Structures are given as structure tokens and as C-alpha cells.
Amino acid sequence: MSFPEDNGYTNTRNARGDSRNGLSIKQAYSNGGLKAGAVRALGLAYRVLSRRKAAEEGVARLARVLSALDLTALGVGSTLGVGVYVLAGDVAKNYAGPAVVLSFLLAAVASVFAGLCYAEFGARVPKAGSAYVYSYVCVGEFIAFIIGWNLILEYIIGAASVTKALSEYLDSLLDKAISSRLLEWMPMDSPHLAKYPDIFAFSVIMIFSVSLAFGVKESTKFNNFCTGVNLCVVLFVIISGSFKADTKNWRIPAEEVPKGGGRDFGSGGFAPYGIAGIIRGAAVCFYGFIGFDCVATAGEEARRPQKSIPFAVVASLLVVFLAYCGVSCVLTLVLPYYMQDEKAPFPYVFDQLGWSWAKYAVSVGAVCALCSSLLGSVFPLPRIIYAMSADGLLFRFMGGVSEKFHTPIVGTVVAGLFTGTLAMLFELEQLIHMMSIGTLLAYSMVASCVLLLRYERTQSTRTASEPTRMSIRGCVRQVFNVDGLTTPTQLSATTVNVLVTLYGVWCFLMMGSISGHGDAILSGAPGPLAAVVVGSFLVLTTLYAISRQPVSDKKLAFSVPLVPWLPGLSILINVYLMLNLDYMTWIRFSVWLAAGQYFFIIKLII
């Protein structure tokens, strides 16, 4: 593995020197005898795995052409996909009733927590690569590789699933003309693949990839247009539906709620499924806000990243929340929550109102939403590949940048080919089942990095008077900063590292108890309730201990407020959502992770 001179690694001088002198880990193991070689190889491996990049490293190779408006439209387009036309009806009918508005509010607040963490890092490290680069700067190479490897999976699957959804939606509008012809010409008889190769989906993804490869600014203009049309359709739905709104649908008596038929529609009123239903609905709604992080991948192409990225992240989440809130209010006010259609709520509502013509407006909005969502899914993937290739963690040729267009042209085309192949050969359901866990893990890592860097020891705070040896008594006193230090030291920074690691463990234990024994906790069962109380105590105590540590004096263009409480809450929410994913998602995640570790080790050895 080679290390370019301009990569800006910190704390890695020895590892870099060993590599340049031709000493690999394999050679280190074989030199000087078995025992001495093993010790040296382990030491070198540790330095390689833990080395970090300097935040100010390198020179931007991509063209800085994106304005704050372009970044905001990119965030809105990638987040406010076709889900805005589906999600509100599903959550209202099955989870929260008219209180779906509160579910979206809770999900928006949780998303803003993660968004603010991304905003700080976008201002701190204005580089392509998003959470991968942030982890590399803060934690180290190995964790950064894991995050980047998982982001590649999420963006590939996300783009393939959106492409497949666009293909199937247009096919339904054309009365199955595309699928019937392809099924007749090229049938595929395999239980693990689609019924026919979706040539249309492959063509669409390649068109989007090629357009991005030959100009980001031109592609963002198309995205701005599609996002504008989508928002106009959302406004049309909200305004037109408000004329038929009836507040009685938020106050339906329990005796009027349908019974039987194998369905339980709750007790009526504004929150028919209670607080538990609102929270479960918020967990579902949270996925409707995923996608804003693509803004952070454009750090190297934004004109003024320190200001435009924080603005775009917060603004896009605000616009998306207002859109979700508006459509959910209209849906539940026009039609009782138990009558909603989970698959296509707006065409169904318009049919009930006798406005069949309005379905065409919804179709136009859905197509534009899918196009902008597709562009938002295709855009980040080449930037992740480019950043990892530039650092030597993927094949170097994949990080090639066009001198004429200043875009990662090789990574864009390779990503398009791989994504298009998946969309062509697999069913939509098979792709959707492989989503989410990598994104939530990246959210958690970014929030953790905010905690670590906020209490880091900078060059300006290093003093010769710091003790070189750490005593047990000094470490214990530093946990709550009994001595009242105001300037970060090596001991305080190490204490924060340990506390953040322990906080992650407490989050998994606490959220695992809630996820596995939620009903028992609500009913007051002593065992599960005691586990939650103990977990809450550990979580709060750890966050309090972190808050007692001296804060870094580094000036930031944008900083997350209420540290460590806000990033800590973001980690807690993300862990809860990860633990609620089905076991097959964890198995697929483990397989992908094992493949990534194997690839990383091979790159490390050679």
C-alpha cells in the first residue's frame, strides 16, 4: 500500500516511512525472528489502522460551482422523493392516525440532530466524501474505511431502488407496455432475479451517471427544475385538499371506528393508537428524512462550503418537514385515517372527492420526485469512491478526475454500471430490503466525531507542563474534571475517547432492552423496567461526565449547539432505529462488512 506525500496523514510518520522504504506488514513479520517480527508487525498495523488525515489536507481537484441554492435543492430532491406521496397515508392508517403530524415532527427533530452534526463537519472539513472523510479526520483509517464501505453499499442500493421504482411507475402509467414487451423478448427464469432484464432502468441510470460525469452544474439545473416541480405539486395537493378539510376527522368518536375484519384501528380521536403509536410512527417517518447527507458529499464542489453546507442541510430538512406536515394534515382532514390507502393515498383521496383529473398532477409530481431523488442518490456515490481512491483505500484508477469537466469521471461511470446492473437484474423488493443500516451507522459516527473533536487537544493547547505519566487517581478525578481544567490535555482528550466509547455501549444495551421488551416496560414489568432505569442512568451520567471536560478553543464557522447532549441524543435515536431493523438486514450487513474487511486486509498487506 502506498502513501502519497500530499495525503496529509497525521500521527503516522513511522508507518508512512516504513511503507516508503518497502517494509510491508508481511515483511515486518518475517524480519528479526518470529516473536520480534510479530511485535513489529502488530505495531505497524496499529499505526496504519489508527492514522488520521489532517482536516486541511490537500487541494480541491473538483470544480467549486455549486451555490447554496443548488445544495439545498439537492438535499430536498434526494430526501423528498416519492415517499411524500405514500408515507403519510401509511403511517396515518397503521401507526398514528391524525397524530401522524406529531410523528413527522418527532422524526424531523431527530433528523435535525443528525443534520446539525453533518453541518458542523461540512464547515470543518469541506471535502468530498461526507461521513467517510469526517471519520478519517477524527477516528482513524480503519473505521473510516468501514464507514465508506457501508456508504458505498447504501448509495448503490438506494440509487438502484429509486431507478427500479421509476421504471415500474412509468410502466404502470403506460399500461405495462415496457414490462410486457421485455418479458416477451427476454424472459429470465430464476427465483433470485427479476422476471426480465429491465433495460429501461439500466438506461436511465447510465443517462444520469453520464450527465453527472460531464458536468455537475448542468445536472444540478435539471435537479433544481425537478425539485421545483415536485414542490409545486405538493403545494397543489395541500392547497386543493384544504378546501375539503373537515376537523371532525380529527375528532372521530370511538364508536364510529370500524371494528372486526382482522384490523384494529384504535380508539378514534386525534391519537387513536396512543403515544406508543406516535413513537412507532416516528420511527417509520424518520426514513422519510434520510438523504440530506448527500449535501455533505459536495463539500469540494461548493463555492463557500463553510457557510453553504450548514445552510443547505438545515434548510432542506425544514422544507421537507413542512411538506410532510402539510400533506399529512390534508390527508387526515379530508378523509378519516382508517380509510386511507397505504399505497397511493392521494389518487384515492382525489377519487373520493370526484377529482379524477388531479391524479395526473400527482403523477407528474411523482415522476419529478423520483428523478430528483435518483440524481440525489447517484451524486454522492462517485464522491465517496473518489475520496477513498485518492486515499489509497480503493483502486487508484477509480479516483480519476476529468481535467476538462473537473468531475470524478471514472468513479461515476463505474458506479453507474454497477448500480444499473443491480437495477436491471433484481426486483424492487429485493433491493429495498438491503437498505438503511449503513446510513444510520454513518449518522452515529458523525455525531460521535463531533463529541471527540469538540474536546480534542489542539496544537495551541499543548504545553510542556503536562504530566507524561498518568496515574489511576488522576484518571478518576478527570472523569468529572474535579480539578476544574479549562484547557484540554492529553488526559482529558483520552477520557472523552473512553467516555464516548462507553456511551455507545450503554446506548446499545438500553435501546436493546426497549426494542426487545417494549410492551413489558410499558406494563411495568420489574426486570425490563429496571434495565431501562439503569441504562438511562449510565447514559445520562456518561453525557454529564463528557460535558464536564474542557472544550477545544478551535474557532468554527458553524458549531452544533448543546454539546454533548444533542449529538448524544442523535446517537441514541440512531441506535434504536438500527436495532429495530430485521435480522436479515443485519446478516446482509455482516456479509458486506466481512467482505470489506477482507479487501482492506489485502490492500494493507500488499
WONORZI-V547420 format. One record per residue. OMEGA is omega in radians with two decimals (NA if undefined). BURIAL is # if it has 9 or more other ideal C-beta (glycine too) atoms within 8 Angstrom, else .. D_LAST is the distance of its C-alpha to the last C-alpha in Angstrom with 2 decimals. Layout:
BEGIN
omega = <OMEGA;OMEGA>
burial = <BURIAL;BURIAL>
d_last = <D_LAST;D_LAST>
END
This chain:
BEGIN
omega = <-3.10;-3.09;-3.12;-3.09;-3.03;-3.12;3.02;3.11;3.05;3.12;-3.04;-3.02;-3.11;-3.13;-3.11;3.13;3.11;-3.09;-3.11;3.13;3.06;-3.11;3.08;3.11;3.11;3.13;3.12;-3.13;-3.06;-3.10;2.98;3.13;-3.05;-3.06;-3.13;3.11;3.12;3.13;-3.13;3.12;3.12;3.11;3.11;3.12;3.12;-3.14;3.12;-3.07;-3.03;-3.10;-3.07;3.08;3.02;-3.08;-3.07;-2.99;2.90;3.12;-3.12;3.12;3.14;-3.07;3.10;-3.04;-3.02;3.10;3.10;3.10;3.11;-3.13;3.11;3.10;3.09;3.11;3.12;-3.10;-3.12;-3.11;-3.07;-3.14;-3.11;3.11;3.14;3.13;-3.06;-2.91;-3.07;3.13;3.14;-3.10;-3.14;-3.07;-2.95;-3.01;-2.90;-3.05;3.10;3.10;3.03;3.08;3.12;3.07;3.11;3.11;3.12;3.13;3.13;3.12;3.11;3.12;3.11;3.08;3.11;-3.12;3.12;3.09;3.07;-3.13;3.12;-3.12;3.09;3.07;-3.10;-3.08;-3.08;-3.11;3.02;3.08;3.03;-3.02;3.10;-3.13;-3.13;3.13;-3.14;-3.14;-2.96;-2.96;-3.10;-2.99;-3.04;3.12;3.11;3.11;3.14;3.13;3.13;3.13;3.13;3.09;3.08;3.12;-3.07;-3.12;3.09;-3.12;3.13;3.14;3.14;-3.12;3.11;3.10;3.13;3.12;3.10;3.13;-3.12;3.14;3.11;3.11;3.12;3.09;-3.14;3.09;3.06;-3.10;-3.10;-3.06;-3.11;3.13;-3.12;3.10;3.12;-3.05;-3.01;3.12;3.08;-3.10;3.13;-3.11;-3.07;-3.12;3.09;-3.12;3.14;3.08;-3.07;-3.12;-3.13;3.13;3.11;-3.12;-3.12;-3.10;3.13;3.09;3.13;-3.12;-3.14;3.13;3.08;-3.14;-3.07;3.04;-3.14;-3.07;3.13;3.13;3.14;3.05;3.07;3.11;3.11;3.13;-3.12;3.13;3.09;3.11;3.13;3.13;3.09;3.11;3.09;3.10;3.10;3.12;-3.11;-3.07;-3.12;-3.14;-3.12;3.12;3.13;-3.11;3.12;-3.08;3.09;3.14;3.03;-3.11;-3.10;3.12;-3.08;-3.09;3.13;3.13;-3.12;3.10;3.07;-3.13;3.14;-3.14;3.07;-3.11;3.03;-3.02;3.14;-3.12;-3.08;-3.14;-3.03;-3.12;3.08;-3.13;3.13;3.11;3.11;-3.13;3.09;3.09;3.11;3.10;3.09;-3.11;-3.11;-3.12;3.06;3.13;3.12;3.14;-3.12;-3.08;3.09;3.09;-3.09;3.13;-3.11;-3.08;-3.11;3.14;3.09;-3.10;3.11;-2.97;-3.11;3.14;-3.01;-3.12;3.07;3.12;-3.08;-3.13;-3.11;-3.11;-3.13;3.11;3.12;3.13;-3.14;3.11;-3.14;3.12;3.12;-3.12;-3.13;-3.10;3.13;3.07;-3.11;-3.11;-3.06;3.07;-3.13;-3.04;3.09;-3.04;-3.09;3.10;-3.09;3.04;-3.07;-3.03;-3.09;-3.02;-3.05;3.04;3.12;3.12;-3.13;3.05;3.12;3.12;-3.11;3.14;-3.09;-3.13;-3.08;3.13;-3.14;3.08;3.11;3.13;3.09;3.12;-3.13;3.12;3.12;3.11;3.12;3.13;3.14;3.09;3.10;3.11;3.10;3.09;-3.12;-3.04;-3.02;-3.00;3.12;3.13;3.06;3.14;3.13;-3.11;-3.13;3.11;3.12;3.13;3.11;-3.13;2.96;-3.13;-3.02;-3.05;-3.12;3.11;-3.12;-3.12;3.12;3.12;-3.10;-3.04;3.13;3.08;3.08;-2.91;-3.10;3.13;-3.14;-3.12;3.13;3.11;3.12;3.12;-3.11;-3.14;3.13;3.10;3.09;-3.13;-3.10;-2.96;-3.04;3.06;-3.13;-3.10;-3.14;3.14;-3.09;-3.11;-3.11;-3.00;2.75;-2.94;3.12;3.11;3.13;3.09;3.10;3.08;-3.12;-3.12;3.12;3.10;3.10;3.13;3.06;3.12;-3.08;-3.08;3.13;-3.11;-3.11;3.05;-3.12;-3.14;-3.09;-3.11;3.12;-3.12;-3.14;-3.08;-3.14;3.12;-3.14;3.12;-3.11;3.11;3.11;-3.14;3.12;3.12;3.14;3.14;-3.10;-3.12;3.09;3.09;-3.10;-3.11;3.07;3.11;3.11;-3.14;-3.13;3.07;3.07;-3.14;-3.12;3.11;3.09;3.10;3.11;3.11;-3.13;-3.11;3.12;3.09;3.10;3.13;3.09;3.10;3.14;3.14;-3.14;3.13;-3.11;-3.12;3.04;3.08;-3.14;-3.11;-3.08;-3.06;-3.09;-3.12;3.12;3.12;3.13;3.13;3.06;3.10;-2.99;-3.09;3.12;3.14;3.11;3.12;3.12;3.13;3.12;3.11;3.12;3.13;-3.14;-3.13;-3.11;3.13;3.14;3.10;3.10;3.12;3.09;-3.12;-3.14;-3.06;3.11;-3.03;3.09;-3.13;-3.11;3.14;-3.10;3.07;3.08;-3.14;3.13;3.08;3.02;3.03;0.21;-2.98;-3.10;3.06;3.11;3.11;3.09;3.10;-3.12;-3.14;-3.13;3.11;3.12;-3.13;3.10;-3.11;3.11;3.05;-3.07;-3.02;3.12;3.08;3.11;3.12;3.12;3.11;-3.14;3.12;3.12;3.14;3.13;3.10;3.12;3.13;3.09;3.12;-3.13;-3.13;3.12;3.12;-3.11;-3.07;-3.07;NA>
burial = <#;.;#;.;.;.;#;#;#;.;.;#;.;.;#;#;.;#;#;.;.;.;#;#;#;.;#;#;#;.;#;.;.;.;.;#;#;#;.;#;#;.;.;#;#;.;#;#;#;#;#;#;#;#;.;.;#;.;.;.;.;#;#;#;.;#;.;#;.;#;#;#;#;#;#;#;#;#;#;#;#;#;#;#;#;#;#;#;#;#;#;#;#;.;#;#;#;#;#;#;#;#;#;#;#;#;#;#;.;#;#;#;#;#;#;#;#;#;#;#;#;#;#;#;#;#;#;#;#;#;#;#;#;#;#;#;#;#;#;#;#;#;#;#;#;#;#;#;#;#;#;#;#;#;#;#;#;#;#;#;#;#;#;#;#;#;#;#;#;#;#;.;.;.;.;.;.;#;#;.;.;#;#;.;.;.;.;#;.;.;.;.;.;#;.;#;#;#;#;#;#;#;#;#;#;#;.;#;#;#;#;#;#;#;#;#;#;#;#;#;.;#;#;#;.;#;#;#;#;#;#;#;#;#;.;#;#;#;.;#;#;#;.;.;#;.;.;.;#;#;.;#;.;.;.;.;#;.;.;.;.;.;.;.;#;#;.;#;#;.;#;#;#;#;.;#;#;#;#;#;#;#;#;#;#;#;.;#;#;#;#;#;#;#;#;#;#;#;#;#;#;#;.;.;#;#;#;#;#;#;#;#;#;#;#;#;#;.;#;#;#;.;#;#;#;#;#;#;#;#;#;#;#;#;#;.;#;.;.;#;#;#;.;#;#;#;#;#;#;#;#;#;.;.;#;.;.;#;#;.;#;#;#;#;#;#;#;#;#;#;#;#;#;#;#;#;#;#;#;#;#;#;#;#;#;#;#;#;#;#;#;#;#;#;.;.;.;#;#;#;#;#;.;.;#;#;#;#;#;#;#;#;#;#;#;#;#;#;#;#;#;#;#;#;#;#;.;#;.;.;#;.;#;#;#;#;#;#;#;#;#;#;#;#;#;#;#;#;#;#;#;#;#;#;#;#;#;#;.;.;#;.;.;.;.;#;.;.;.;.;.;.;.;#;#;.;#;#;#;.;#;.;.;.;#;.;.;#;#;.;#;#;#;#;#;#;#;.;#;#;.;#;#;#;.;#;#;#;#;#;#;#;#;#;#;.;#;#;.;#;#;.;.;.;#;.;.;#;#;.;#;#;.;.;#;#;.;#;#;.;.;#;#;#;#;#;#;.;#;#;.;#;.;.;.;.;.;#;.;#;.;.;#;#;#;#;#;#;#;#;#;#;#;#;#;#;#;#;#;.;#;.;.;.;#;#;.;#;#;.;.;#;#;.;.;#;#;.;#;#;.;.;#;#;.;.>
d_last = <5.81;9.25;12.58;15.69;18.80;20.92;19.00;21.39;19.46;21.85;21.65;18.16;19.14;17.77;14.31;14.21;15.65;13.29;10.31;12.69;13.76;10.50;10.26;7.13;8.42;8.15;10.09;12.31;13.28;14.29;16.19;19.78;20.64;19.74;21.48;20.65;16.96;16.99;18.93;16.73;13.53;15.67;17.01;13.81;12.72;16.25;16.20;13.14;14.84;18.25;17.89;20.31;21.29;24.66;27.20;28.41;25.04;24.85;27.44;28.47;27.46;29.45;33.24;35.31;38.00;38.54;41.64;42.46;44.45;41.57;39.27;42.08;42.74;39.05;39.11;42.45;41.53;38.31;40.09;43.58;42.80;45.04;45.06;47.89;50.04;49.11;47.97;51.31;53.32;50.99;50.86;54.60;55.65;53.36;52.43;54.51;57.51;58.80;56.80;53.76;54.37;53.56;50.46;49.18;50.18;48.22;45.15;45.52;45.79;42.66;40.82;42.16;40.68;37.18;38.13;39.24;35.93;34.16;36.84;36.19;32.47;33.18;35.44;33.16;29.89;31.02;27.64;26.45;24.61;27.30;26.38;22.62;23.30;26.00;23.79;21.13;24.02;25.65;23.50;19.83;16.48;16.08;19.69;19.49;16.71;18.96;21.94;20.48;19.22;22.77;24.47;22.87;24.40;27.70;28.14;27.30;29.77;32.23;32.41;32.69;35.43;37.39;37.23;38.45;41.19;42.32;42.51;44.51;46.78;47.69;48.16;50.65;52.49;52.81;54.23;51.19;51.40;47.64;46.70;49.69;48.93;45.22;46.09;48.63;46.44;43.00;43.36;40.37;41.32;38.50;38.91;35.47;35.84;38.49;41.73;40.97;38.21;39.03;38.83;40.59;37.96;35.16;37.27;37.97;34.38;33.46;36.52;35.57;31.94;33.13;35.80;33.35;31.07;34.11;35.63;35.37;38.89;40.53;38.75;39.86;43.40;43.36;41.98;44.77;47.33;46.15;45.94;49.42;50.87;49.35;50.88;54.18;54.29;53.54;56.41;58.62;58.00;58.73;61.86;63.33;62.74;64.32;67.69;67.71;66.41;68.45;67.89;69.49;66.18;64.77;67.72;68.04;70.11;68.69;71.47;70.44;66.84;66.49;66.31;65.28;63.30;60.43;59.44;59.99;60.40;61.10;64.23;64.66;65.02;62.29;59.78;60.68;57.61;57.89;55.38;52.90;53.00;52.40;49.31;47.96;48.72;46.88;43.71;44.03;44.96;41.92;39.76;42.12;40.88;37.15;35.84;36.89;33.36;32.60;34.62;32.00;29.32;31.62;31.47;30.21;32.92;35.89;38.47;39.16;36.46;37.83;41.09;40.54;37.71;39.70;42.80;41.22;39.70;43.02;45.19;43.36;43.63;47.32;48.08;46.38;48.31;51.61;50.99;50.23;53.15;55.53;54.85;54.96;58.32;59.78;58.68;60.15;63.28;64.11;63.50;63.51;60.07;60.67;61.43;58.16;56.02;52.43;50.95;52.99;55.19;56.43;57.67;59.39;61.04;62.21;63.63;65.54;66.94;67.93;65.58;63.82;63.21;60.95;58.36;57.51;56.71;54.37;52.66;52.14;50.70;48.39;47.02;46.47;44.87;42.43;41.62;41.01;39.03;36.88;36.25;35.40;32.86;31.30;31.22;28.74;25.92;24.80;25.03;22.61;20.14;20.82;20.34;17.01;15.71;17.18;15.30;11.86;11.92;12.76;12.47;14.06;16.84;18.23;19.28;21.52;24.98;28.14;29.97;33.25;33.08;30.62;29.06;25.49;26.58;23.43;22.60;26.32;26.68;23.61;24.84;28.33;27.48;25.70;28.48;31.20;30.04;30.25;33.67;34.84;34.05;34.71;37.85;38.34;38.82;35.50;33.72;35.82;35.06;31.36;32.15;32.55;30.50;27.53;30.10;31.95;28.86;28.08;31.75;31.57;28.49;30.17;33.35;31.55;29.94;33.46;34.65;31.92;32.31;36.09;36.25;33.43;34.22;34.07;34.17;37.94;38.56;36.74;39.46;39.72;42.17;39.71;39.59;36.49;37.09;37.61;40.39;40.88;44.18;42.65;39.97;42.71;44.93;42.16;41.70;44.93;44.97;48.20;48.29;48.28;45.38;45.31;42.23;38.71;37.32;34.16;36.05;37.26;33.87;32.35;35.39;34.82;31.20;32.54;35.49;33.51;31.29;34.51;36.11;33.50;34.20;37.96;37.67;36.05;38.69;41.57;40.66;39.85;43.41;44.92;43.04;43.87;47.40;48.68;52.04;52.66;52.02;54.47;57.03;56.77;55.27;54.96;51.60;49.47;51.53;50.87;47.11;47.25;49.45;47.13;44.09;45.99;46.96;43.40;42.17;45.02;44.86;41.16;41.73;44.75;42.79;40.19;43.12;44.49;41.53;41.89;40.66;38.49;40.64;38.27;40.33;39.11;40.45;40.59;40.28;40.65;44.05;44.84;41.56;40.58;42.95;42.04;38.21;38.87;41.11;38.57;35.98;38.75;39.65;36.12;35.54;38.88;38.03;34.65;36.47;39.01;36.58;36.97;34.86;33.38;31.88;30.21;28.96;27.48;25.97;24.42;22.94;21.45;20.17;18.56;16.84;15.58;14.32;12.46;10.85;10.17;8.65;6.20;5.46;5.73;3.79;0.00>
END
